[in-house]
Every structure is written in C-alpha cells, then in structure tokens.
C-alpha cells in the first residue's frame, strides 16, 4: 500500500481494515483493472482499490444494504468517478452484469448463506478468464475460547436447548478447508488459502458486553440462542465478569484466493 494514498485503509477500523490488509496481500492489483467488490459496506477496501486501478479501470462495489450503499456514496462524493456503489444481492447477480478482471469480497463469505458454494460459483461466472477471486472471512476457530466459556455457563445452568443452538452456530462457521473445497469445485486454479490470526482486545463487564466489534454481530448471535431475554442477560453478564478466562480473543482471518482458467487457445 502506498504511503501517499488519498484513500488509505482507515487506521481506526480495527476489524475491516486488518481483514482488508490480508486481502490486499494476496490480490494481484494492477492499473486499469476492472474489479467487482462484493459486500462492499461503506467502502473498505473499495476506495483504496479504485485509487490503485486509476481512471483507466473500473470498480463496482455492491452491497445488499441500501444504507451501506448510501453511506459509501456520501463518503465518495464527486471523487473517483470510475468507482460506483450499487445495491445488489451478491448471491443472485444480475445476468447483464459484465465479467471482471478481479472479484474481491472483504468479510463477505458469512453473507453467502444459505449455500456458500452456489454464491461463489455465481461470482466465478462473472470472472474473466485469467481473472482472480479473493475473499476474506473469520473462519472456524474464531473466538473459540469465548464460545467454550459461554457453553460452560450454559451447562452450569442446565440450559440444554441453548447449548444445542450455540453448538449449531459455532459449527456453521466455515473452515479454511471448506473454502479450499469451494474454490476447487468452482474450477479455479492456483488456489491459496491462508489464515492470519487477529487478536481483539476487550475489557470486562459492559466493556465486553457492548464491545463495538463483538456486540455488532458475534454476541448478537449468542443472544439469539435464548428465548428468554432476561436469562440471556444473566448468562452473558456472568461471562463478562470472567473475561480473563477466555482472553486473548483471537479471530482467524481466512483469505481465499484463486484464478479462473484462461480460455483455450
């Protein structure tokens, strides 16, 4: 990444930026390239990608959330006119969408449900021959120490149904091997699958329960394991008072990279 970039990855985004850095480490980024960035959110790393490909390239960032698309457009303003943000479901891309030299997706794979391979195959259909697909996601093993601590608390309270739901949630998280299998099955070559650990710092008590990274997704999923909201608060409060037993919290930043086969001849 160039130090003179007007659109660097945000230094204070402690979640999206580290995953984007891992993505860029594997991405063969060249001036003039056309890029589809899926689950683009508010533009990490779409703005950086657009600046690097330059005005001879094209970057299309898509997201299912109209609010995220609107936020990205507001940040962009009149700048980088070769960058567009549009609202699309990456699991069902428009048939008239062109093919791209590169397809990227930072923190995207969790949004490919219910059929992740089907979503990846749909992306590959819009990848030019010889083009590269690079995706990142928090893979199986992410925050395992936390899930184990919550499971122990549920077990102590005899919460059978809640434990089953938690186990199903954890098991549903894809692994690096799953990712490799998807890319192989999609017919890609020169496949690389790499995991980069990322430690997430947290305080105890409210600092944990309302952590901006955890409560925005991971902890919300745990709360959904409960039918009784008061019981959920009781269990999670006890867990929050025992942070030292499950820290450090480590996420596995998984990067999937693969290349489309070139046309015959």
BANU-712151 format. One record per residue (C-alpha): residue in one letter; x, y, z. Coordinates in steps of 0.1 Angstrom, whole numbers. Each point is the difference from the previous one (the first is absolute). Layout:
// residues N
rec aa->A | xx->X | yy->Y | zz->Z
...
// end
This chain:
// residues 265
rec aa->X | xx->0 | yy->0 | zz->0
rec aa->X | xx->14 | yy->34 | zz->-10
rec aa->X | xx->6 | yy->25 | zz->27
rec aa->X | xx->-12 | yy->29 | zz->-22
rec aa->X | xx->-35 | yy->-15 | zz->-4
rec aa->X | xx->-29 | yy->24 | zz->3
rec aa->X | xx->-22 | yy->-29 | zz->8
rec aa->X | xx->19 | yy->-22 | zz->24
rec aa->X | xx->-16 | yy->-27 | zz->21
rec aa->X | xx->-13 | yy->16 | zz->32
rec aa->X | xx->25 | yy->-4 | zz->28
rec aa->X | xx->-27 | yy->1 | zz->27
rec aa->X | xx->-22 | yy->-28 | zz->-15
rec aa->X | xx->13 | yy->-29 | zz->21
rec aa->X | xx->-21 | yy->-26 | zz->-18
rec aa->X | xx->-5 | yy->7 | zz->-37
rec aa->X | xx->35 | yy->15 | zz->-6
rec aa->X | xx->20 | yy->-30 | zz->13
rec aa->X | xx->-21 | yy->-24 | zz->-22
rec aa->X | xx->4 | yy->24 | zz->-30
rec aa->X | xx->38 | yy->0 | zz->6
rec aa->X | xx->0 | yy->-38 | zz->-2
rec aa->X | xx->-21 | yy->2 | zz->-32
rec aa->X | xx->24 | yy->25 | zz->-16
rec aa->X | xx->30 | yy->-21 | zz->9
rec aa->X | xx->-14 | yy->-27 | zz->-24
rec aa->X | xx->-16 | yy->22 | zz->-26
rec aa->X | xx->19 | yy->6 | zz->-33
rec aa->X | xx->-10 | yy->36 | zz->-4
rec aa->X | xx->9 | yy->17 | zz->-33
rec aa->X | xx->-9 | yy->34 | zz->-15
rec aa->X | xx->-29 | yy->-1 | zz->-24
rec aa->X | xx->-16 | yy->-31 | zz->15
rec aa->X | xx->-38 | yy->-4 | zz->3
rec aa->X | xx->-10 | yy->-11 | zz->35
rec aa->X | xx->-32 | yy->-12 | zz->16
rec aa->X | xx->1 | yy->5 | zz->37
rec aa->X | xx->-29 | yy->-20 | zz->17
rec aa->X | xx->-13 | yy->8 | zz->35
rec aa->X | xx->17 | yy->33 | zz->-5
rec aa->X | xx->-16 | yy->16 | zz->31
rec aa->X | xx->12 | yy->36 | zz->3
rec aa->X | xx->30 | yy->-4 | zz->-22
rec aa->X | xx->27 | yy->-21 | zz->17
rec aa->X | xx->20 | yy->-7 | zz->-22
rec aa->X | xx->-20 | yy->13 | zz->-31
rec aa->X | xx->14 | yy->35 | zz->3
rec aa->X | xx->35 | yy->-12 | zz->2
rec aa->X | xx->-5 | yy->-24 | zz->-29
rec aa->X | xx->-14 | yy->28 | zz->-22
rec aa->X | xx->29 | yy->23 | zz->7
rec aa->X | xx->25 | yy->-28 | zz->-9
rec aa->X | xx->-16 | yy->-10 | zz->-33
rec aa->X | xx->-3 | yy->37 | zz->-10
rec aa->X | xx->-23 | yy->17 | zz->-25
rec aa->X | xx->6 | yy->-27 | zz->-27
rec aa->X | xx->-15 | yy->-26 | zz->23
rec aa->X | xx->-35 | yy->-6 | zz->14
rec aa->X | xx->-11 | yy->-10 | zz->35
rec aa->X | xx->-36 | yy->-10 | zz->8
rec aa->X | xx->-7 | yy->-5 | zz->37
rec aa->X | xx->-33 | yy->-18 | zz->8
rec aa->X | xx->-18 | yy->-5 | zz->33
rec aa->X | xx->-34 | yy->-13 | zz->9
rec aa->X | xx->-5 | yy->28 | zz->25
rec aa->X | xx->-13 | yy->32 | zz->-15
rec aa->X | xx->12 | yy->19 | zz->31
rec aa->X | xx->36 | yy->-12 | zz->-6
rec aa->X | xx->-1 | yy->9 | zz->-37
rec aa->X | xx->-13 | yy->35 | zz->9
rec aa->X | xx->27 | yy->4 | zz->26
rec aa->X | xx->27 | yy->-10 | zz->-25
rec aa->X | xx->-14 | yy->24 | zz->-26
rec aa->X | xx->0 | yy->28 | zz->26
rec aa->X | xx->37 | yy->-6 | zz->8
rec aa->X | xx->9 | yy->-1 | zz->-37
rec aa->X | xx->-18 | yy->31 | zz->-11
rec aa->X | xx->12 | yy->11 | zz->-35
rec aa->X | xx->34 | yy->-17 | zz->4
rec aa->X | xx->12 | yy->-31 | zz->-17
rec aa->X | xx->-26 | yy->0 | zz->-28
rec aa->X | xx->11 | yy->-34 | zz->-12
rec aa->X | xx->-13 | yy->-15 | zz->33
rec aa->X | xx->-37 | yy->-8 | zz->4
rec aa->X | xx->-20 | yy->-13 | zz->29
rec aa->X | xx->-32 | yy->-19 | zz->-7
rec aa->X | xx->-25 | yy->-20 | zz->20
rec aa->X | xx->0 | yy->-37 | zz->-12
rec aa->X | xx->-2 | yy->-34 | zz->16
rec aa->X | xx->34 | yy->-17 | zz->-7
rec aa->X | xx->-18 | yy->-34 | zz->3
rec aa->X | xx->-21 | yy->9 | zz->-31
rec aa->X | xx->19 | yy->23 | zz->-22
rec aa->X | xx->-17 | yy->16 | zz->-30
rec aa->X | xx->4 | yy->-20 | zz->-32
rec aa->X | xx->11 | yy->31 | zz->-19
rec aa->X | xx->29 | yy->7 | zz->24
rec aa->X | xx->33 | yy->-1 | zz->-19
rec aa->X | xx->30 | yy->-21 | zz->8
rec aa->X | xx->28 | yy->15 | zz->21
rec aa->X | xx->38 | yy->-4 | zz->2
rec aa->X | xx->-2 | yy->-3 | zz->38
rec aa->X | xx->-28 | yy->-8 | zz->24
rec aa->X | xx->6 | yy->8 | zz->37
rec aa->X | xx->-20 | yy->-4 | zz->31
rec aa->X | xx->12 | yy->12 | zz->34
rec aa->X | xx->-18 | yy->-17 | zz->29
rec aa->X | xx->-24 | yy->-13 | zz->-26
rec aa->X | xx->-3 | yy->-38 | zz->3
rec aa->X | xx->-23 | yy->1 | zz->30
rec aa->X | xx->-26 | yy->18 | zz->-21
rec aa->X | xx->0 | yy->-28 | zz->-27
rec aa->X | xx->-25 | yy->-22 | zz->20
rec aa->X | xx->-19 | yy->-21 | zz->-4
rec aa->X | xx->21 | yy->-16 | zz->-28
rec aa->X | xx->35 | yy->14 | zz->1
rec aa->X | xx->13 | yy->-21 | zz->-29
rec aa->X | xx->-29 | yy->11 | zz->-22
rec aa->X | xx->9 | yy->36 | zz->8
rec aa->X | xx->36 | yy->-5 | zz->-9
rec aa->X | xx->-9 | yy->-18 | zz->-32
rec aa->X | xx->-22 | yy->30 | zz->-9
rec aa->X | xx->30 | yy->24 | zz->5
rec aa->X | xx->23 | yy->-22 | zz->-21
rec aa->X | xx->-25 | yy->3 | zz->-28
rec aa->X | xx->8 | yy->37 | zz->-1
rec aa->X | xx->38 | yy->-4 | zz->2
rec aa->X | xx->19 | yy->4 | zz->-33
rec aa->X | xx->22 | yy->-28 | zz->-12
rec aa->X | xx->33 | yy->4 | zz->19
rec aa->X | xx->-17 | yy->22 | zz->26
rec aa->X | xx->5 | yy->-3 | zz->37
rec aa->X | xx->-25 | yy->-5 | zz->29
rec aa->X | xx->11 | yy->11 | zz->35
rec aa->X | xx->-24 | yy->-3 | zz->30
rec aa->X | xx->6 | yy->4 | zz->38
rec aa->X | xx->-21 | yy->-12 | zz->29
rec aa->X | xx->5 | yy->-10 | zz->37
rec aa->X | xx->3 | yy->-37 | zz->-2
rec aa->X | xx->-7 | yy->-30 | zz->23
rec aa->X | xx->21 | yy->5 | zz->32
rec aa->X | xx->-8 | yy->37 | zz->3
rec aa->X | xx->-7 | yy->8 | zz->37
rec aa->X | xx->-1 | yy->-37 | zz->9
rec aa->X | xx->11 | yy->9 | zz->36
rec aa->X | xx->-31 | yy->22 | zz->3
rec aa->X | xx->-25 | yy->-26 | zz->-13
rec aa->X | xx->15 | yy->-26 | zz->24
rec aa->X | xx->-5 | yy->24 | zz->30
rec aa->X | xx->-36 | yy->7 | zz->-10
rec aa->X | xx->-6 | yy->-37 | zz->-4
rec aa->X | xx->13 | yy->-7 | zz->35
rec aa->X | xx->-23 | yy->27 | zz->14
rec aa->X | xx->-30 | yy->-15 | zz->-19
rec aa->X | xx->9 | yy->-34 | zz->13
rec aa->X | xx->2 | yy->12 | zz->36
rec aa->X | xx->-35 | yy->13 | zz->-4
rec aa->X | xx->-14 | yy->-32 | zz->-16
rec aa->X | xx->-8 | yy->19 | zz->-32
rec aa->X | xx->-3 | yy->-29 | zz->-24
rec aa->X | xx->-18 | yy->17 | zz->-29
rec aa->X | xx->22 | yy->31 | zz->2
rec aa->X | xx->32 | yy->-22 | zz->-1
rec aa->X | xx->-13 | yy->-18 | zz->-31
rec aa->X | xx->-6 | yy->33 | zz->-18
rec aa->X | xx->34 | yy->13 | zz->10
rec aa->X | xx->17 | yy->-32 | zz->-13
rec aa->X | xx->-19 | yy->3 | zz->-33
rec aa->X | xx->10 | yy->36 | zz->-4
rec aa->X | xx->37 | yy->-7 | zz->6
rec aa->X | xx->0 | yy->-31 | zz->-23
rec aa->X | xx->-16 | yy->21 | zz->-28
rec aa->X | xx->31 | yy->22 | zz->-2
rec aa->X | xx->19 | yy->-11 | zz->-31
rec aa->X | xx->36 | yy->-12 | zz->2
rec aa->X | xx->30 | yy->6 | zz->-21
rec aa->X | xx->-4 | yy->-35 | zz->-14
rec aa->X | xx->-36 | yy->8 | zz->-10
rec aa->X | xx->12 | yy->30 | zz->-19
rec aa->X | xx->26 | yy->-20 | zz->-18
rec aa->X | xx->-26 | yy->-25 | zz->-10
rec aa->X | xx->-23 | yy->27 | zz->-14
rec aa->X | xx->27 | yy->15 | zz->-22
rec aa->X | xx->10 | yy->-34 | zz->-13
rec aa->X | xx->-35 | yy->-9 | zz->-7
rec aa->X | xx->-5 | yy->33 | zz->-18
rec aa->X | xx->28 | yy->-10 | zz->-24
rec aa->X | xx->25 | yy->26 | zz->11
rec aa->X | xx->38 | yy->-6 | zz->0
rec aa->X | xx->31 | yy->13 | zz->17
rec aa->X | xx->-21 | yy->-1 | zz->32
rec aa->X | xx->14 | yy->15 | zz->32
rec aa->X | xx->-17 | yy->-3 | zz->34
rec aa->X | xx->16 | yy->18 | zz->29
rec aa->X | xx->-9 | yy->8 | zz->36
rec aa->X | xx->13 | yy->31 | zz->18
rec aa->X | xx->-7 | yy->2 | zz->38
rec aa->X | xx->-14 | yy->33 | zz->12
rec aa->X | xx->-3 | yy->7 | zz->38
rec aa->X | xx->-29 | yy->21 | zz->11
rec aa->X | xx->4 | yy->19 | zz->33
rec aa->X | xx->-29 | yy->4 | zz->24
rec aa->X | xx->-7 | yy->12 | zz->36
rec aa->X | xx->-23 | yy->-19 | zz->24
rec aa->X | xx->-36 | yy->7 | zz->9
rec aa->X | xx->-17 | yy->26 | zz->-22
rec aa->X | xx->32 | yy->5 | zz->-20
rec aa->X | xx->-4 | yy->-36 | zz->-12
rec aa->X | xx->-38 | yy->-1 | zz->-3
rec aa->X | xx->-1 | yy->31 | zz->-21
rec aa->X | xx->33 | yy->-4 | zz->-18
rec aa->X | xx->-5 | yy->17 | zz->-35
rec aa->X | xx->14 | yy->-30 | zz->-18
rec aa->X | xx->-15 | yy->-28 | zz->20
rec aa->X | xx->-35 | yy->14 | zz->7
rec aa->X | xx->-6 | yy->10 | zz->-36
rec aa->X | xx->0 | yy->-37 | zz->-11
rec aa->X | xx->16 | yy->-28 | zz->20
rec aa->X | xx->-16 | yy->7 | zz->33
rec aa->X | xx->-34 | yy->8 | zz->-16
rec aa->X | xx->1 | yy->-35 | zz->-15
rec aa->X | xx->5 | yy->-15 | zz->35
rec aa->X | xx->-29 | yy->20 | zz->14
rec aa->X | xx->-22 | yy->-15 | zz->-27
rec aa->X | xx->7 | yy->-34 | zz->15
rec aa->X | xx->-24 | yy->10 | zz->28
rec aa->X | xx->-38 | yy->3 | zz->0
rec aa->X | xx->2 | yy->18 | zz->34
rec aa->X | xx->17 | yy->34 | zz->-4
rec aa->X | xx->4 | yy->3 | zz->38
rec aa->X | xx->17 | yy->-34 | zz->2
rec aa->X | xx->23 | yy->10 | zz->-28
rec aa->X | xx->10 | yy->32 | zz->18
rec aa->X | xx->7 | yy->-20 | zz->32
rec aa->X | xx->22 | yy->-26 | zz->-17
rec aa->X | xx->19 | yy->26 | zz->-20
rec aa->X | xx->5 | yy->23 | zz->30
rec aa->X | xx->17 | yy->-29 | zz->18
rec aa->X | xx->22 | yy->-8 | zz->-30
rec aa->X | xx->9 | yy->37 | zz->-3
rec aa->X | xx->13 | yy->0 | zz->36
rec aa->X | xx->24 | yy->-28 | zz->-8
rec aa->X | xx->17 | yy->14 | zz->-30
rec aa->X | xx->35 | yy->-11 | zz->12
rec aa->X | xx->-10 | yy->-36 | zz->-5
rec aa->X | xx->-6 | yy->3 | zz->-38
rec aa->X | xx->24 | yy->28 | zz->-11
rec aa->X | xx->19 | yy->5 | zz->-22
rec aa->X | xx->-28 | yy->-1 | zz->-25
rec aa->X | xx->14 | yy->-11 | zz->-33
rec aa->X | xx->-18 | yy->2 | zz->-34
rec aa->X | xx->13 | yy->-20 | zz->-30
rec aa->X | xx->2 | yy->23 | zz->-30
rec aa->X | xx->-4 | yy->-25 | zz->-28
rec aa->X | xx->9 | yy->10 | zz->-36
rec aa->X | xx->-12 | yy->-19 | zz->-30
rec aa->X | xx->18 | yy->7 | zz->-33
rec aa->X | xx->-5 | yy->-18 | zz->-33
rec aa->X | xx->4 | yy->7 | zz->-37
rec aa->X | xx->-24 | yy->-7 | zz->-28
rec aa->X | xx->13 | yy->-22 | zz->-28
rec aa->X | xx->10 | yy->17 | zz->-31
rec aa->X | xx->-20 | yy->-6 | zz->-32
rec aa->X | xx->12 | yy->-28 | zz->-22
rec aa->X | xx->24 | yy->13 | zz->-26
// end
